[in-house]
Amino acid sequence: MLSRADENTYLGHYERKIKQSFDDIVPTLKRISAIQHEPDFEGHAQKIARDSLGFPMPEDVLKNAWVDQLDMRRLFAWCVFQVYVRFCDDFYSTAPTGAAEELAGFLQSCGFHSLDISPCADGRLAHVVRYVLRLSPRAVRRKSYAGALFDVEDSVQKWVQTELRRYREGKPNAADSATRYLKVVVYHFSSSDPEHQGCAAHGSNTEKAAQAGLEKLVSFREAIENGFCCGASIDLLLIGLDTDTDAIRIHVPNAAGEIVLERFIESAELYSKTFDMGRDQALKTIDTAIRVVEPDVADGMCRLVAKLIENNISQIDYVKENYGKTYPDIGHAERFVGAGIGFEDIQIRNLMYFSYLDTVEEGAADLDVGIKIFTGLNVKHGLPVPVVVRFDYHGHIPGGQQRAAQRCERVANALAQRYSSLYEKGLLHIMQVVRDCDSNESLQVLMCTAEQDEAGGH
């Protein structure tokens, strides 16, 4: 069997640890709320917080509890932000780098010098790189969009940057190397409830989600060909993810890079076929299955698809071992919204709803979907929507930190205006953070509405 038990054990421990740290917040706040009129409330509350969450509550909120009710919305948002900062800092201080070098070498052996993945912004795909595909986050570009409808211009710009670096620095390999830029779209569907728990951006219609993803990929390739006359340097790959089981289907392209939606290979089927096989026989079975689906597949692409299927078999086993037939939360269960540029540390399913953007106007559609999701998850229960506004920057570029901080402030102000009805009631809290992505240093928190005296009207 191809499943890697040791890796599954490690990833399972990590996921449980992080999610539990968020899930401990509400029970802890309920305990604190229950004693707010008892003697030495502040001391008891801080002890509960430190014992259960590992950090203290804001003192100014606790000291006024005898006069008025505790601002539980503010405390909830404060706790979510504190937990996020803590696990984010741990991610960068402990994440191994060797896996990135190994993946980069493998990709080049398959004929690819860059792997650029655009999954749907749905939190159920947040773990697609580290868990579902078992790839190193440091060797893959991931940028999420609602419906996986990525910004073609943004991807063209990233391609230009990648190719320029190859010419000027020979990184990740020389410009005359016979490798290509691989753009991947990951759409999603639900095998348990396909009509309701699929991709909201496509009306839970799997065929529409796949077709839209393919159209974006083709548009990207055409943009490169029309602008630079070098379409041969672009390869495309379309992947579907069953968010209930984490099984994938890969639409295998032919040697010319053309993708036919009806030609795909499913990891769930190969999981069953190879379950009792030895490794060599299982890998041969996967290779054969790929070539049956697309006889004209390029050898390098075939190797990559086979590796992704092999990796995903471990993830199918992971879900079965930890959750049973399907995840218990087949719908949304995110803990917060992330808006801006960064978030490499978010590699866990249903932890954060993504909205990659430079301006709120640009990302309005993604943000509106996220707010709608959290209206059901949090607001209807009286809890606020926690939003982390983050912009990573390159520390070696003069003024990078200042510009990132300005972007944070601009987006935070626009969020408060766009969702003013929530913000003014304390039902939307925002934390602004920046990070130097050239180092392993901690996040820098610029401002947090949960640290201010009043929830709304800041």
N, C-alpha and C positions, 0 to 999 in steps of 0.2 A: 504493500500500500504506500502511496506517495505522501500521505499526511505526515507533517512534522510535529510530533507530540510535544517536544521540548519548547518549540516556539509558541505553540498554542497555549501551553501552561504560562509562559511568560506574558504573552499578550492578554490572556484572561485575567491574570493578577493585576496588570496595569489598568485595564478597563474598569474592573470592579473598584479598584482603589480610587480612581478619579471620579467615577460616577457617584460613588458612595459619599465622597467629600461634598458634592453638590446636594445629594439627597438628604444629608444630615442637617441641612440648613433649616427646613421647615419644622422638624421635630424639636430642634434646639430652640428656635424662636417661640414655639408653643410653650415650652418649659419656662422660658424667661418671662413670657407674657403672664403666665399663671401666678407668678410671685411678685408682680410689679408693685404691690402695695404692702409687702411684708417688710419688717425691719431689716436694715442692711441690705436692701435690694441690690444696690450697685455692686457690692462685693460678691453676693451670691450669683448675680447675673454674669459677672465677668468670669467667675470660676466655672460656671456651666459652659460658657462660650469657649474658654480655653481648653477645657476637658473634652468637649465634643467636636469643636471645629479647629482648635489649634491656634486661635488668635482672639484678641479681645474685641468687644463692641466699642463703638464711638462713645466716649465718656459723656459728651454733651447731651446725647439722646437719653442716656440712662439717668442722669442727674435731675432731669426735669420730669421724670415719670410720676413723681408724687403729686405734681400739679395737674398734669393732663395724661391722657392715654399715651402709651408708647407709640411712636411712629413706626409701626411694623413694616410698612412699605419701604421706608428708608432703610431700616435694618436689613430687610430681605435683600435689597439691591446691594447694600454694602457687603453683605456676606458673599453674594454671588461674585462680585468683583474681586474680593480678597482671595477667594478660592481660585479664581481664574489666574490671577497674578502669581500665586504660589505655585500652581502646577505648571504654568508657562515657564517660569524661571527654572524649575526643575528639569523641564524638557530640554532646554538648551545647555544646561550644565552637565547632563548625563547622557544625552543622545550620542550613540557611537557614530564615528565618521567613516570607518572602514567599509561599511555596507554600501555607502555612496560610491566609493571608488570601485568596488566590485561590480556594482550595477552599471556604472559608466563603461567599464571595460566590456561587459557582456553586450550592452547596447551597440557599441562600436563593432563588435564581432558579428553582430546581426546586420550591420550596415546603417546604423542610426547614430548621429552625434548629439541629438537632443530629443527629449521626450516631453511634450507639452500636452497636459491633460486638462480638459474642461468638463467637469461633471456638473450635474444639476446642483443648485444651491441648497436643495433640500438637505436637512441635517442627517437624514438616513444614508447619505452618501459621503459624509464627512470623513469616513475611515477608508475610502476607496483606495487610497494609495498604500497606506501602511498595513491594512488588514486584508481587504478584499483581493488586491493584486499582489500584496506582499512585496512592495517596492520600497526603496529608501526615499523618504521625503526630501532628503538633501540633494538627490540626483534627479528629481522630477519637478517640472514646473506645474503647479496646479492653480487654476483660477476658475472659480465656480460662478455659474450664472443660472438664474431661474430657467428651468426647462432645458438647461445645457446650451442655451442659445448664446454662445460666446460672441464677444465683440470682434469682428473680423479685423478692423483697423488696429485694435490693440495687439492681436496675434501677429499681424504683419509687422508691427513695430518691434515685437519681441524677436521675430525671425530676423529682421534687419540687424538688431543688436547682436544676435547670436552669430550671424555670418560675418559681421564686421570684426568681432572678437577673434573668430577663426583666422581671418586675414591678418589682423594686426598682432595677435598674441599666440596664435596656434593653439587656442583652447576652445573646446575640449580636445580638438585635434586640428591638424593643418587644413587649410582651405582647399587644398588639392586632394584631400582624402576622399575616397569614393563612398561617402556616407551621406545620409539625408536627414532632414528635419522631420520628425514624426509628430503629427497633430492627432490627438485622440479625443473623441467625444464619448461621454458615458451618460446615457439616458437611463431611465429606470421604470420599473413596473412592479406590480404586486400579484403574486400567484394566488394568494389567499382571497383577496378582495380586489380584483382587477378594475372594477368599475368605480371604486371609491378611493382606494389607497395608492393609485398610480401617481403619475406626475400631474400636479394641479395645473401647471402652466399649459398642459395639453389636454385638459379635461379627462385625465386618467385614461387616455386613449394611447395604448402602446404603439400602435402603428403610426400614429401622428407624431409621437415623440421620436421614434426611430427615423422617420422621414425628415423631420425638421433637423435632427442632428446631422443626417447625411447632407442635407442642403447647405448647412453651415460649413461643413467640411469642404464641399465642392466650391463654395464661394471663396473660401480662404485660398484654396489652390489656384483658382482663377485669378484672384487678386495678385498673387505672387507672379503668376505667368504673365499677366497683363502689365505689371509694373516692372518686372525684372528679367523676364524672358528666361527663366530657369526653373520651369516646373519640375524638372527631373530631380531637383533637390528636395522635393516635398513628397512625403508619404502620408496616407490617411488611414485611420482605424476607427471603427465604430463598435462600441461595446454596450450591451444592455445589462442592467443589474436588477435582479429580483431582490428588492429590499426586505422581503420576508425571510429569505434563506441565505442571502449573499451569493447565490449561484449566479454565474455570468453567462451571457451568450456573446460570442464574438463573430461579427460579420467579416468574413475573411476576404480581403481584396485579392484580385488577380495580379499578375506580374506587371500589368500596366497601371496598377493602383486604383482600378475601378472596383467599386463596392456595389454588390447586388443585395438588396435587403433580405431576399429570401434565402440567401446562402449564409448560414451561420452554424456555428458549432456550440453546443451547450455543455458546460462543465458538469452540471448535475447528472447528465446521462453518462459522461465519462467517469464520474465519481463511482457510479454503480458498476460500470463495466470493469474498472481497474481495481476494485476494492480488494479482491483476493489475489491480485497479481504481484509478482516481484517487480522491483523498480524498472529494470531494463524492459521487461515485457510491457509494463504499463506505459512507459514513455513511447515505445514503438506503436502501441495502440493509439495513443493520442496523435502522433505524427501521421499515422494512416488515416485517421478520422478527418484531420484537417485537409489532407490532400484529396479525400473523397468529396468533401464539400466544395473545394476549389482546386481542381487539378493543376491549374496554371499559377498557383501561388509562388511567389519568389522564395527562395530558400531561406534568406534572412528573416523575412516576415514569418515564415512557417516556424522557424526556431523561436521567435519572440512569442507568437501566439501559443505555441506549445508550452513555453515557460509560464505564461500567464495562466493557462489552464492548470498546469501542475501546481502553481502557487495557490490558485483559487480552491483547489481540492482540499488543501489544508484549512482554508477558511470555511468551507462547507462543513468539514468535520468539527471545526471550532464552534460553529453555531449549534450543531447537533449535540455536542458534548456539554455546552454551557446553557443552552436554552430549550433544546428539544427539536421538534420538527420545524418550528419557525420562531422568530423573535416574539416575545410577548407584546412588545410595543410595535405593532406593524404600522401604526400611524405616527404622527409627529409627537415627540417628547423632548424637544430641545430645551436647554436650560437658559440660553441667552442668544442675543443677536450680535453678530460681528459685522461691522461696517468699515470699509476702508481698504487698505492694502497690507497684507501680511498673513498672520494666522497659520503659519506653517506648523505650529505646535498642535493645532486641532486635527487630530488623527483618530478620533473616537466617534462612533456612530451616535446620532441623535443627541449630540452635546451642544452644538451651535448651529444656528441658521446663518448661512453666508450671504453677504451682500458686498461684493467687491466693487469699489467705486472710487472716483476722484471727487465727484460732487453728488449731492442728493438728487439733483435734477437728472443727472445721468443714470443713477441707480434707482430711480423712483419705483419702477415696476417691481424690482427685486425687494425693495424695502416694504412696499405695500403688501406683498405676499407674506413677508416675515411678520409684519405687524398683525395681519389677519390671523396668522397661525397663533401668535402669542395672545391675541384677544381671546382665543378659545382656551389656550393652555393656562394663562395667568390672569388676565384682566377680569374674566368672568368669575374668578375666585377671589377677586380683590387684591391680587398681587400685581406689582408693576412689571413692565417689560424692561429687563436690563439690556442695555446696548453698549457694547465695547466699540468705541471708535478708535481705530488704530491705523497708523501709517508707519511702515518700516522705511528706513532710509539707509544710504551707504555712507558710513562715517568718513570715508576717505574723500568724499566730495564736499568741498567748502560750502557751508550754508545748508547742508542737507537736513540737519536736525531742526533748524529754524523753519525751513519750508514744511517739513513734516508736521511740526507743531501748528503752523498756520492752517494747514489742511485739516487737522483735527478740529481746531476751533471753528473753522468755516462749516464743516459737516455737522458738528454738534449743534451749532446755532440753527442751521437749516432743519435739522431733525426736530428741534424744539418748536420751530414754527410750523413745520408740516403736520406734526402730530400734537398741536398745542392743546387740544382737548384732553389728551392723556397726560401731557407734561404738566399742565397746570393743576391737575388733581393728584400729582405724585404717582401717577400710574406709568410713567416713563422716566427712567433714570439712565444717565449717560456717564461713562467713564472714558476719558481721553488718554491714550497711551501712545508712545512712540518707541521704536527700538532700532538700534544699529544692527542691520542684518549682516554686517561684515565681521561681527564678533559674537561671542557667546555671553555677552553681558545681559543683565536683567532688563525687564521692561522699565521704562520711565513713565510714571503716572503724572500727567500734567494737571488734570482736574477731574473731580468726581462729584456729581450732584448729590450723592448720598453722604458726602462729607460736609455739605452746606447746611445752614440752619433750618431751611424750609425746603420742602420737596418740590414745589412748583414756583414759577415766576422768578427764576434765579436772575 
